[in-house]
Amino acid sequence: MNAATQLAMFIVVTAFVFYVQFADPNQMTHFLKNIAIAGGLLQVAVYGAGGLGLDALRSLRSQTA
């Protein structure tokens, strides 16, 4: 289990713990924000960071050196 998956699980758990009053628009906004962040982290966990990751930077530097 990589760091992105662990962070996504942490964010989902904390969203359900701290933002339980869905009648309050402010809490609903923050809850949905956290779920969206968790979704982005799960996408990074499945597909990787691509050209923005440190692995791409390392391979770029090793090719030029």
mmCIF file as Biopython writes it, N, C-alpha, C and O atoms, coordinates in Angstrom:
data_model
#
loop_
_atom_site.group_PDB
_atom_site.id
_atom_site.type_symbol
_atom_site.label_atom_id
_atom_site.label_alt_id
_atom_site.label_comp_id
_atom_site.label_asym_id
_atom_site.label_entity_id
_atom_site.label_seq_id
_atom_site.pdbx_PDB_ins_code
_atom_site.Cartn_x
_atom_site.Cartn_y
_atom_site.Cartn_z
_atom_site.occupancy
_atom_site.B_iso_or_equiv
_atom_site.auth_seq_id
_atom_site.auth_asym_id
_atom_site.pdbx_PDB_model_num
ATOM 1   N N  . MET A ? 1  ? 0.848   -1.174 0.000   1.0 0.0 1  A 1 
ATOM 2   C CA . MET A ? 1  ? 0.000   0.000  0.000   1.0 0.0 1  A 1 
ATOM 3   C C  . MET A ? 1  ? 0.895   1.239  0.000   1.0 0.0 1  A 1 
ATOM 4   O O  . MET A ? 1  ? 1.728   1.413  0.889   1.0 0.0 1  A 1 
ATOM 5   N N  . ASN A ? 2  ? 0.719   2.080  -0.983  1.0 0.0 2  A 1 
ATOM 6   C CA . ASN A ? 2  ? 1.588   3.244  -1.102  1.0 0.0 2  A 1 
ATOM 7   C C  . ASN A ? 2  ? 1.041   4.427  -0.304  1.0 0.0 2  A 1 
ATOM 8   O O  . ASN A ? 2  ? -0.038  4.355  0.284   1.0 0.0 2  A 1 
ATOM 9   N N  . ALA A ? 3  ? 1.799   5.499  -0.297  1.0 0.0 3  A 1 
ATOM 10  C CA . ALA A ? 3  ? 1.454   6.668  0.521   1.0 0.0 3  A 1 
ATOM 11  C C  . ALA A ? 3  ? 0.164   7.331  0.048   1.0 0.0 3  A 1 
ATOM 12  O O  . ALA A ? 3  ? -0.617  7.810  0.871   1.0 0.0 3  A 1 
ATOM 13  N N  . ALA A ? 4  ? -0.071  7.365  -1.251  1.0 0.0 4  A 1 
ATOM 14  C CA . ALA A ? 4  ? -1.290  8.003  -1.754  1.0 0.0 4  A 1 
ATOM 15  C C  . ALA A ? 4  ? -2.536  7.256  -1.283  1.0 0.0 4  A 1 
ATOM 16  O O  . ALA A ? 4  ? -3.541  7.882  -0.945  1.0 0.0 4  A 1 
ATOM 17  N N  . THR A ? 5  ? -2.480  5.943  -1.258  1.0 0.0 5  A 1 
ATOM 18  C CA . THR A ? 5  ? -3.610  5.152  -0.780  1.0 0.0 5  A 1 
ATOM 19  C C  . THR A ? 5  ? -3.844  5.373  0.705   1.0 0.0 5  A 1 
ATOM 20  O O  . THR A ? 5  ? -4.985  5.509  1.148   1.0 0.0 5  A 1 
ATOM 21  N N  . GLN A ? 6  ? -2.770  5.407  1.465   1.0 0.0 6  A 1 
ATOM 22  C CA . GLN A ? 6  ? -2.902  5.630  2.906   1.0 0.0 6  A 1 
ATOM 23  C C  . GLN A ? 6  ? -3.469  7.014  3.203   1.0 0.0 6  A 1 
ATOM 24  O O  . GLN A ? 6  ? -4.323  7.159  4.077   1.0 0.0 6  A 1 
ATOM 25  N N  . LEU A ? 7  ? -3.001  8.026  2.486   1.0 0.0 7  A 1 
ATOM 26  C CA . LEU A ? 7  ? -3.540  9.373  2.681   1.0 0.0 7  A 1 
ATOM 27  C C  . LEU A ? 7  ? -5.014  9.446  2.289   1.0 0.0 7  A 1 
ATOM 28  O O  . LEU A ? 7  ? -5.799  10.115 2.961   1.0 0.0 7  A 1 
ATOM 29  N N  . ALA A ? 8  ? -5.394  8.772  1.218   1.0 0.0 8  A 1 
ATOM 30  C CA . ALA A ? 8  ? -6.795  8.774  0.792   1.0 0.0 8  A 1 
ATOM 31  C C  . ALA A ? 8  ? -7.682  8.137  1.855   1.0 0.0 8  A 1 
ATOM 32  O O  . ALA A ? 8  ? -8.757  8.654  2.157   1.0 0.0 8  A 1 
ATOM 33  N N  . MET A ? 9  ? -7.238  7.018  2.422   1.0 0.0 9  A 1 
ATOM 34  C CA . MET A ? 9  ? -8.024  6.379  3.476   1.0 0.0 9  A 1 
ATOM 35  C C  . MET A ? 9  ? -8.134  7.284  4.696   1.0 0.0 9  A 1 
ATOM 36  O O  . MET A ? 9  ? -9.205  7.385  5.294   1.0 0.0 9  A 1 
ATOM 37  N N  . PHE A ? 10 ? -7.051  7.937  5.068   1.0 0.0 10 A 1 
ATOM 38  C CA . PHE A ? 10 ? -7.068  8.846  6.211   1.0 0.0 10 A 1 
ATOM 39  C C  . PHE A ? 10 ? -8.037  9.998  5.977   1.0 0.0 10 A 1 
ATOM 40  O O  . PHE A ? 10 ? -8.791  10.370 6.875   1.0 0.0 10 A 1 
ATOM 41  N N  . ILE A ? 11 ? -8.017  10.560 4.776   1.0 0.0 11 A 1 
ATOM 42  C CA . ILE A ? 11 ? -8.892  11.693 4.471   1.0 0.0 11 A 1 
ATOM 43  C C  . ILE A ? 11 ? -10.360 11.274 4.495   1.0 0.0 11 A 1 
ATOM 44  O O  . ILE A ? 11 ? -11.204 12.025 4.984   1.0 0.0 11 A 1 
ATOM 45  N N  . VAL A ? 12 ? -10.677 10.095 3.978   1.0 0.0 12 A 1 
ATOM 46  C CA . VAL A ? 12 ? -12.067 9.638  3.984   1.0 0.0 12 A 1 
ATOM 47  C C  . VAL A ? 12 ? -12.552 9.413  5.413   1.0 0.0 12 A 1 
ATOM 48  O O  . VAL A ? 12 ? -13.667 9.803  5.763   1.0 0.0 12 A 1 
ATOM 49  N N  . VAL A ? 13 ? -11.715 8.785  6.238   1.0 0.0 13 A 1 
ATOM 50  C CA . VAL A ? 13 ? -12.109 8.540  7.629   1.0 0.0 13 A 1 
ATOM 51  C C  . VAL A ? 13 ? -12.317 9.854  8.368   1.0 0.0 13 A 1 
ATOM 52  O O  . VAL A ? 13 ? -13.316 10.018 9.069   1.0 0.0 13 A 1 
ATOM 53  N N  . THR A ? 14 ? -11.394 10.785 8.219   1.0 0.0 14 A 1 
ATOM 54  C CA . THR A ? 14 ? -11.542 12.059 8.926   1.0 0.0 14 A 1 
ATOM 55  C C  . THR A ? 14 ? -12.727 12.862 8.392   1.0 0.0 14 A 1 
ATOM 56  O O  . THR A ? 14 ? -13.353 13.606 9.148   1.0 0.0 14 A 1 
ATOM 57  N N  . ALA A ? 15 ? -13.039 12.727 7.120   1.0 0.0 15 A 1 
ATOM 58  C CA . ALA A ? 15 ? -14.209 13.427 6.576   1.0 0.0 15 A 1 
ATOM 59  C C  . ALA A ? 15 ? -15.486 12.917 7.224   1.0 0.0 15 A 1 
ATOM 60  O O  . ALA A ? 15 ? -16.363 13.704 7.581   1.0 0.0 15 A 1 
ATOM 61  N N  . PHE A ? 16 ? -15.593 11.597 7.379   1.0 0.0 16 A 1 
ATOM 62  C CA . PHE A ? 16 ? -16.792 11.043 8.002   1.0 0.0 16 A 1 
ATOM 63  C C  . PHE A ? 16 ? -16.837 11.296 9.504   1.0 0.0 16 A 1 
ATOM 64  O O  . PHE A ? 16 ? -17.919 11.300 10.091  1.0 0.0 16 A 1 
ATOM 65  N N  . VAL A ? 17 ? -15.693 11.505 10.132  1.0 0.0 17 A 1 
ATOM 66  C CA . VAL A ? 17 ? -15.673 11.771 11.574  1.0 0.0 17 A 1 
ATOM 67  C C  . VAL A ? 17 ? -16.000 13.230 11.868  1.0 0.0 17 A 1 
ATOM 68  O O  . VAL A ? 17 ? -16.782 13.515 12.776  1.0 0.0 17 A 1 
ATOM 69  N N  . PHE A ? 18 ? -15.416 14.152 11.117  1.0 0.0 18 A 1 
ATOM 70  C CA . PHE A ? 18 ? -15.514 15.562 11.470  1.0 0.0 18 A 1 
ATOM 71  C C  . PHE A ? 18 ? -16.633 16.317 10.758  1.0 0.0 18 A 1 
ATOM 72  O O  . PHE A ? 18 ? -17.089 17.342 11.264  1.0 0.0 18 A 1 
ATOM 73  N N  . TYR A ? 19 ? -17.083 15.846 9.609   1.0 0.0 19 A 1 
ATOM 74  C CA . TYR A ? 19 ? -18.104 16.579 8.851   1.0 0.0 19 A 1 
ATOM 75  C C  . TYR A ? 19 ? -19.363 15.735 8.730   1.0 0.0 19 A 1 
ATOM 76  O O  . TYR A ? 19 ? -19.695 15.263 7.643   1.0 0.0 19 A 1 
ATOM 77  N N  . VAL A ? 20 ? -20.067 15.543 9.844   1.0 0.0 20 A 1 
ATOM 78  C CA . VAL A ? 20 ? -21.234 14.665 9.858   1.0 0.0 20 A 1 
ATOM 79  C C  . VAL A ? 20 ? -22.552 15.430 9.788   1.0 0.0 20 A 1 
ATOM 80  O O  . VAL A ? 20 ? -23.599 14.819 9.578   1.0 0.0 20 A 1 
ATOM 81  N N  . GLN A ? 21 ? -22.527 16.725 9.956   1.0 0.0 21 A 1 
ATOM 82  C CA . GLN A ? 21 ? -23.761 17.511 9.894   1.0 0.0 21 A 1 
ATOM 83  C C  . GLN A ? 21 ? -23.969 17.988 8.456   1.0 0.0 21 A 1 
ATOM 84  O O  . GLN A ? 21 ? -23.576 19.096 8.092   1.0 0.0 21 A 1 
ATOM 85  N N  . PHE A ? 22 ? -24.592 17.134 7.651   1.0 0.0 22 A 1 
ATOM 86  C CA . PHE A ? 22 ? -24.736 17.427 6.231   1.0 0.0 22 A 1 
ATOM 87  C C  . PHE A ? 22 ? -25.758 18.525 5.961   1.0 0.0 22 A 1 
ATOM 88  O O  . PHE A ? 22 ? -25.835 19.026 4.839   1.0 0.0 22 A 1 
ATOM 89  N N  . ALA A ? 23 ? -26.539 18.907 6.955   1.0 0.0 23 A 1 
ATOM 90  C CA . ALA A ? 23 ? -27.493 20.002 6.774   1.0 0.0 23 A 1 
ATOM 91  C C  . ALA A ? 23 ? -26.789 21.353 6.728   1.0 0.0 23 A 1 
ATOM 92  O O  . ALA A ? 23 ? -27.321 22.316 6.175   1.0 0.0 23 A 1 
ATOM 93  N N  . ASP A ? 24 ? -25.602 21.423 7.305   1.0 0.0 24 A 1 
ATOM 94  C CA . ASP A ? 24 ? -24.818 22.659 7.300   1.0 0.0 24 A 1 
ATOM 95  C C  . ASP A ? 24 ? -24.069 22.752 5.967   1.0 0.0 24 A 1 
ATOM 96  O O  . ASP A ? 24 ? -23.237 21.892 5.679   1.0 0.0 24 A 1 
ATOM 97  N N  . PRO A ? 25 ? -24.339 23.765 5.153   1.0 0.0 25 A 1 
ATOM 98  C CA . PRO A ? 25 ? -23.684 23.864 3.842   1.0 0.0 25 A 1 
ATOM 99  C C  . PRO A ? 25 ? -22.161 23.955 3.931   1.0 0.0 25 A 1 
ATOM 100 O O  . PRO A ? 25 ? -21.461 23.437 3.061   1.0 0.0 25 A 1 
ATOM 101 N N  . ASN A ? 26 ? -21.648 24.600 4.962   1.0 0.0 26 A 1 
ATOM 102 C CA . ASN A ? 26 ? -20.202 24.723 5.106   1.0 0.0 26 A 1 
ATOM 103 C C  . ASN A ? 26 ? -19.565 23.351 5.337   1.0 0.0 26 A 1 
ATOM 104 O O  . ASN A ? 26 ? -18.536 23.034 4.740   1.0 0.0 26 A 1 
ATOM 105 N N  . GLN A ? 27 ? -20.174 22.545 6.199   1.0 0.0 27 A 1 
ATOM 106 C CA . GLN A ? 27 ? -19.617 21.221 6.457   1.0 0.0 27 A 1 
ATOM 107 C C  . GLN A ? 27 ? -19.756 20.318 5.236   1.0 0.0 27 A 1 
ATOM 108 O O  . GLN A ? 27 ? -18.873 19.506 4.959   1.0 0.0 27 A 1 
ATOM 109 N N  . MET A ? 28 ? -20.849 20.456 4.515   1.0 0.0 28 A 1 
ATOM 110 C CA . MET A ? 28 ? -21.029 19.658 3.306   1.0 0.0 28 A 1 
ATOM 111 C C  . MET A ? 28 ? -19.978 20.015 2.260   1.0 0.0 28 A 1 
ATOM 112 O O  . MET A ? 28 ? -19.462 19.136 1.571   1.0 0.0 28 A 1 
ATOM 113 N N  . THR A ? 29 ? -19.663 21.295 2.141   1.0 0.0 29 A 1 
ATOM 114 C CA . THR A ? 29 ? -18.634 21.730 1.197   1.0 0.0 29 A 1 
ATOM 115 C C  . THR A ? 29 ? -17.280 21.137 1.561   1.0 0.0 29 A 1 
ATOM 116 O O  . THR A ? 29 ? -16.566 20.638 0.691   1.0 0.0 29 A 1 
ATOM 117 N N  . HIS A ? 30 ? -16.927 21.186 2.826   1.0 0.0 30 A 1 
ATOM 118 C CA . HIS A ? 30 ? -15.639 20.637 3.253   1.0 0.0 30 A 1 
ATOM 119 C C  . HIS A ? 30 ? -15.610 19.112 3.123   1.0 0.0 30 A 1 
ATOM 120 O O  . HIS A ? 30 ? -14.577 18.537 2.781   1.0 0.0 30 A 1 
ATOM 121 N N  . PHE A ? 31 ? -16.730 18.466 3.393   1.0 0.0 31 A 1 
ATOM 122 C CA . PHE A ? 31 ? -16.809 17.017 3.230   1.0 0.0 31 A 1 
ATOM 123 C C  . PHE A ? 31 ? -16.565 16.626 1.773   1.0 0.0 31 A 1 
ATOM 124 O O  . PHE A ? 31 ? -15.762 15.737 1.487   1.0 0.0 31 A 1 
ATOM 125 N N  . LEU A ? 32 ? -17.258 17.293 0.860   1.0 0.0 32 A 1 
ATOM 126 C CA . LEU A ? 32 ? -17.094 16.975 -0.560  1.0 0.0 32 A 1 
ATOM 127 C C  . LEU A ? 32 ? -15.695 17.318 -1.057  1.0 0.0 32 A 1 
ATOM 128 O O  . LEU A ? 32 ? -15.160 16.631 -1.928  1.0 0.0 32 A 1 
ATOM 129 N N  . LYS A ? 33 ? -15.097 18.380 -0.509  1.0 0.0 33 A 1 
ATOM 130 C CA . LYS A ? 33 ? -13.723 18.727 -0.864  1.0 0.0 33 A 1 
ATOM 131 C C  . LYS A ? 33 ? -12.777 17.599 -0.475  1.0 0.0 33 A 1 
ATOM 132 O O  . LYS A ? 33 ? -11.900 17.219 -1.250  1.0 0.0 33 A 1 
ATOM 133 N N  . ASN A ? 34 ? -12.960 17.066 0.735   1.0 0.0 34 A 1 
ATOM 134 C CA . ASN A ? 34 ? -12.094 15.984 1.195   1.0 0.0 34 A 1 
ATOM 135 C C  . ASN A ? 34 ? -12.288 14.717 0.370   1.0 0.0 34 A 1 
ATOM 136 O O  . ASN A ? 34 ? -11.320 14.016 0.078   1.0 0.0 34 A 1 
ATOM 137 N N  . ILE A ? 35 ? -13.521 14.418 -0.006  1.0 0.0 35 A 1 
ATOM 138 C CA . ILE A ? 35 ? -13.771 13.243 -0.839  1.0 0.0 35 A 1 
ATOM 139 C C  . ILE A ? 35 ? -13.130 13.426 -2.220  1.0 0.0 35 A 1 
ATOM 140 O O  . ILE A ? 35 ? -12.602 12.470 -2.786  1.0 0.0 35 A 1 
ATOM 141 N N  . ALA A ? 36 ? -13.173 14.637 -2.758  1.0 0.0 36 A 1 
ATOM 142 C CA . ALA A ? 36 ? -12.539 14.907 -4.054  1.0 0.0 36 A 1 
ATOM 143 C C  . ALA A ? 36 ? -11.023 14.755 -3.963  1.0 0.0 36 A 1 
ATOM 144 O O  . ALA A ? 36 ? -10.398 14.212 -4.874  1.0 0.0 36 A 1 
ATOM 145 N N  . ILE A ? 37 ? -10.434 15.228 -2.877  1.0 0.0 37 A 1 
ATOM 146 C CA . ILE A ? 37 ? -8.991  15.073 -2.687  1.0 0.0 37 A 1 
ATOM 147 C C  . ILE A ? 37 ? -8.634  13.595 -2.595  1.0 0.0 37 A 1 
ATOM 148 O O  . ILE A ? 37 ? -7.639  13.157 -3.173  1.0 0.0 37 A 1 
ATOM 149 N N  . ALA A ? 38 ? -9.442  12.823 -1.868  1.0 0.0 38 A 1 
ATOM 150 C CA . ALA A ? 38 ? -9.193  11.387 -1.754  1.0 0.0 38 A 1 
ATOM 151 C C  . ALA A ? 38 ? -9.290  10.716 -3.125  1.0 0.0 38 A 1 
ATOM 152 O O  . ALA A ? 38 ? -8.509  9.812  -3.426  1.0 0.0 38 A 1 
ATOM 153 N N  . GLY A ? 39 ? -10.231 11.145 -3.950  1.0 0.0 39 A 1 
ATOM 154 C CA . GLY A ? 39 ? -10.342 10.597 -5.298  1.0 0.0 39 A 1 
ATOM 155 C C  . GLY A ? 39 ? -9.115  10.896 -6.143  1.0 0.0 39 A 1 
ATOM 156 O O  . GLY A ? 39 ? -8.649  10.040 -6.895  1.0 0.0 39 A 1 
ATOM 157 N N  . GLY A ? 40 ? -8.593  12.105 -6.022  1.0 0.0 40 A 1 
ATOM 158 C CA . GLY A ? 40 ? -7.363  12.444 -6.740  1.0 0.0 40 A 1 
ATOM 159 C C  . GLY A ? 40 ? -6.181  11.624 -6.263  1.0 0.0 40 A 1 
ATOM 160 O O  . GLY A ? 40 ? -5.351  11.199 -7.067  1.0 0.0 40 A 1 
ATOM 161 N N  . LEU A ? 41 ? -6.099  11.400 -4.965  1.0 0.0 41 A 1 
ATOM 162 C CA . LEU A ? 41 ? -5.012  10.575 -4.430  1.0 0.0 41 A 1 
ATOM 163 C C  . LEU A ? 41 ? -5.133  9.126  -4.897  1.0 0.0 41 A 1 
ATOM 164 O O  . LEU A ? 41 ? -4.123  8.482  -5.179  1.0 0.0 41 A 1 
ATOM 165 N N  . LEU A ? 42 ? -6.350  8.615  -4.980  1.0 0.0 42 A 1 
ATOM 166 C CA . LEU A ? 42 ? -6.525  7.252  -5.482  1.0 0.0 42 A 1 
ATOM 167 C C  . LEU A ? 42 ? -6.155  7.153  -6.959  1.0 0.0 42 A 1 
ATOM 168 O O  . LEU A ? 42 ? -5.645  6.124  -7.402  1.0 0.0 42 A 1 
ATOM 169 N N  . GLN A ? 43 ? -6.406  8.199  -7.713  1.0 0.0 43 A 1 
ATOM 170 C CA . GLN A ? 43 ? -5.991  8.202  -9.116  1.0 0.0 43 A 1 
ATOM 171 C C  . GLN A ? 43 ? -4.470  8.177  -9.222  1.0 0.0 43 A 1 
ATOM 172 O O  . GLN A ? 43 ? -3.919  7.476  -10.071 1.0 0.0 43 A 1 
ATOM 173 N N  . VAL A ? 44 ? -3.792  8.931  -8.372  1.0 0.0 44 A 1 
ATOM 174 C CA . VAL A ? 44 ? -2.326  8.905  -8.353  1.0 0.0 44 A 1 
ATOM 175 C C  . VAL A ? 44 ? -1.835  7.530  -7.924  1.0 0.0 44 A 1 
ATOM 176 O O  . VAL A ? 44 ? -0.834  7.042  -8.449  1.0 0.0 44 A 1 
ATOM 177 N N  . ALA A ? 45 ? -2.523  6.897  -6.977  1.0 0.0 45 A 1 
ATOM 178 C CA . ALA A ? 45 ? -2.117  5.572  -6.516  1.0 0.0 45 A 1 
ATOM 179 C C  . ALA A ? 45 ? -2.234  4.532  -7.629  1.0 0.0 45 A 1 
ATOM 180 O O  . ALA A ? 45 ? -1.394  3.638  -7.734  1.0 0.0 45 A 1 
ATOM 181 N N  . VAL A ? 46 ? -3.267  4.644  -8.456  1.0 0.0 46 A 1 
ATOM 182 C CA . VAL A ? 46 ? -3.489  3.653  -9.508  1.0 0.0 46 A 1 
ATOM 183 C C  . VAL A ? 46 ? -2.609  3.917  -10.726 1.0 0.0 46 A 1 
ATOM 184 O O  . VAL A ? 46 ? -1.979  2.995  -11.242 1.0 0.0 46 A 1 
ATOM 185 N N  . TYR A ? 47 ? -2.558  5.163  -11.189 1.0 0.0 47 A 1 
ATOM 186 C CA . TYR A ? 47 ? -1.881  5.473  -12.447 1.0 0.0 47 A 1 
ATOM 187 C C  . TYR A ? 47 ? -0.485  6.055  -12.273 1.0 0.0 47 A 1 
ATOM 188 O O  . TYR A ? 47 ? 0.264   6.141  -13.246 1.0 0.0 47 A 1 
ATOM 189 N N  . GLY A ? 48 ? -0.119  6.451  -11.076 1.0 0.0 48 A 1 
ATOM 190 C CA . GLY A ? 48 ? 1.185   7.060  -10.848 1.0 0.0 48 A 1 
ATOM 191 C C  . GLY A ? 48 ? 1.160   8.542  -11.163 1.0 0.0 48 A 1 
ATOM 192 O O  . GLY A ? 48 ? 0.170   9.079  -11.660 1.0 0.0 48 A 1 
ATOM 193 N N  . ALA A ? 49 ? 2.265   9.183  -10.862 1.0 0.0 49 A 1 
ATOM 194 C CA . ALA A ? 49 ? 2.346   10.630 -11.046 1.0 0.0 49 A 1 
ATOM 195 C C  . ALA A ? 49 ? 2.721   11.018 -12.472 1.0 0.0 49 A 1 
ATOM 196 O O  . ALA A ? 49 ? 2.613   12.189 -12.836 1.0 0.0 49 A 1 
ATOM 197 N N  . GLY A ? 50 ? 3.151   10.076 -13.268 1.0 0.0 50 A 1 
ATOM 198 C CA . GLY A ? 50 ? 3.504   10.373 -14.649 1.0 0.0 50 A 1 
ATOM 199 C C  . GLY A ? 50 ? 4.743   11.235 -14.753 1.0 0.0 50 A 1 
ATOM 200 O O  . GLY A ? 50 ? 5.733   10.987 -14.065 1.0 0.0 50 A 1 
ATOM 201 N N  . GLY A ? 51 ? 4.700   12.238 -15.600 1.0 0.0 51 A 1 
ATOM 202 C CA . GLY A ? 51 ? 5.843   13.115 -15.810 1.0 0.0 51 A 1 
ATOM 203 C C  . GLY A ? 51 ? 6.096   14.078 -14.673 1.0 0.0 51 A 1 
ATOM 204 O O  . GLY A ? 51 ? 7.134   14.738 -14.643 1.0 0.0 51 A 1 
ATOM 205 N N  . LEU A ? 52 ? 5.168   14.171 -13.739 1.0 0.0 52 A 1 
ATOM 206 C CA . LEU A ? 52 ? 5.336   15.088 -12.616 1.0 0.0 52 A 1 
ATOM 207 C C  . LEU A ? 52 ? 6.000   14.434 -11.411 1.0 0.0 52 A 1 
ATOM 208 O O  . LEU A ? 52 ? 6.282   15.114 -10.424 1.0 0.0 52 A 1 
ATOM 209 N N  . GLY A ? 53 ? 6.256   13.137 -11.470 1.0 0.0 53 A 1 
ATOM 210 C CA . GLY A ? 53 ? 6.816   12.427 -10.327 1.0 0.0 53 A 1 
ATOM 211 C C  . GLY A ? 53 ? 8.328   12.545 -10.239 1.0 0.0 53 A 1 
ATOM 212 O O  . GLY A ? 53 ? 8.998   12.987 -11.173 1.0 0.0 53 A 1 
ATOM 213 N N  . LEU A ? 54 ? 8.838   12.138 -9.095  1.0 0.0 54 A 1 
ATOM 214 C CA . LEU A ? 54 ? 10.287  12.165 -8.892  1.0 0.0 54 A 1 
ATOM 215 C C  . LEU A ? 54 ? 10.997  11.137 -9.758  1.0 0.0 54 A 1 
ATOM 216 O O  . LEU A ? 54 ? 12.151  11.342 -10.137 1.0 0.0 54 A 1 
ATOM 217 N N  . ASP A ? 55 ? 10.323  10.030 -10.078 1.0 0.0 55 A 1 
ATOM 218 C CA . ASP A ? 55 ? 10.938  9.024  -10.944 1.0 0.0 55 A 1 
ATOM 219 C C  . ASP A ? 55 ? 11.236  9.598  -12.326 1.0 0.0 55 A 1 
ATOM 220 O O  . ASP A ? 55 ? 12.290  9.319  -12.898 1.0 0.0 55 A 1 
ATOM 221 N N  . ALA A ? 56 ? 10.329  10.387 -12.859 1.0 0.0 56 A 1 
ATOM 222 C CA . ALA A ? 56 ? 10.555  11.008 -14.167 1.0 0.0 56 A 1 
ATOM 223 C C  . ALA A ? 56 ? 11.701  12.004 -14.100 1.0 0.0 56 A 1 
ATOM 224 O O  . ALA A ? 56 ? 12.496  12.100 -15.035 1.0 0.0 56 A 1 
ATOM 225 N N  . LEU A ? 57 ? 11.794  12.744 -13.006 1.0 0.0 57 A 1 
ATOM 226 C CA . LEU A ? 57 ? 12.884  13.703 -12.845 1.0 0.0 57 A 1 
ATOM 227 C C  . LEU A ? 57 ? 14.223  12.992 -12.746 1.0 0.0 57 A 1 
ATOM 228 O O  . LEU A ? 57 ? 15.212  13.441 -13.326 1.0 0.0 57 A 1 
ATOM 229 N N  . ARG A ? 58 ? 14.258  11.893 -12.018 1.0 0.0 58 A 1 
ATOM 230 C CA . ARG A ? 58 ? 15.504  11.125 -11.891 1.0 0.0 58 A 1 
ATOM 231 C C  . ARG A ? 58 ? 15.939  10.551 -13.230 1.0 0.0 58 A 1 
ATOM 232 O O  . ARG A ? 58 ? 17.120  10.600 -13.574 1.0 0.0 58 A 1 
ATOM 233 N N  . SER A ? 59 ? 14.987  10.005 -13.991 1.0 0.0 59 A 1 
ATOM 234 C CA . SER A ? 59 ? 15.355  9.430  -15.280 1.0 0.0 59 A 1 
ATOM 235 C C  . SER A ? 59 ? 15.802  10.513 -16.252 1.0 0.0 59 A 1 
ATOM 236 O O  . SER A ? 59 ? 16.678  10.276 -17.083 1.0 0.0 59 A 1 
ATOM 237 N N  . LEU A ? 60 ? 15.213  11.693 -16.157 1.0 0.0 60 A 1 
ATOM 238 C CA . LEU A ? 60 ? 15.626  12.805 -17.010 1.0 0.0 60 A 1 
ATOM 239 C C  . LEU A ? 60 ? 17.044  13.235 -16.673 1.0 0.0 60 A 1 
ATOM 240 O O  . LEU A ? 60 ? 17.845  13.492 -17.572 1.0 0.0 60 A 1 
ATOM 241 N N  . ARG A ? 61 ? 17.358  13.314 -15.396 1.0 0.0 61 A 1 
ATOM 242 C CA . ARG A ? 61 ? 18.707  13.705 -14.982 1.0 0.0 61 A 1 
ATOM 243 C C  . ARG A ? 61 ? 19.738  12.645 -15.336 1.0 0.0 61 A 1 
ATOM 244 O O  . ARG A ? 61 ? 20.867  12.980 -15.695 1.0 0.0 61 A 1 
ATOM 245 N N  . SER A ? 62 ? 19.366  11.366 -15.241 1.0 0.0 62 A 1 
ATOM 246 C CA . SER A ? 62 ? 20.329  10.312 -15.565 1.0 0.0 62 A 1 
ATOM 247 C C  . SER A ? 62 ? 20.599  10.259 -17.067 1.0 0.0 62 A 1 
ATOM 248 O O  . SER A ? 62 ? 21.689  9.859  -17.477 1.0 0.0 62 A 1 
ATOM 249 N N  . GLN A ? 63 ? 19.634  10.654 -17.891 1.0 0.0 63 A 1 
ATOM 250 C CA . GLN A ? 63 ? 19.843  10.662 -19.334 1.0 0.0 63 A 1 
ATOM 251 C C  . GLN A ? 63 ? 20.770  11.794 -19.756 1.0 0.0 63 A 1 
ATOM 252 O O  . GLN A ? 63 ? 21.532  11.643 -20.711 1.0 0.0 63 A 1 
ATOM 253 N N  . THR A ? 64 ? 20.715  12.919 -19.061 1.0 0.0 64 A 1 
ATOM 254 C CA . THR A ? 64 ? 21.550  14.055 -19.442 1.0 0.0 64 A 1 
ATOM 255 C C  . THR A ? 64 ? 22.946  13.970 -18.846 1.0 0.0 64 A 1 
ATOM 256 O O  . THR A ? 64 ? 23.863  14.637 -19.324 1.0 0.0 64 A 1 
ATOM 257 N N  . ALA A ? 65 ? 23.120  13.162 -17.812 1.0 0.0 65 A 1 
ATOM 258 C CA . ALA A ? 65 ? 24.438  13.078 -17.164 1.0 0.0 65 A 1 
ATOM 259 C C  . ALA A ? 65 ? 25.335  12.076 -17.822 1.0 0.0 65 A 1 
ATOM 260 O O  . ALA A ? 65 ? 26.473  11.891 -17.392 1.0 0.0 65 A 1 
#
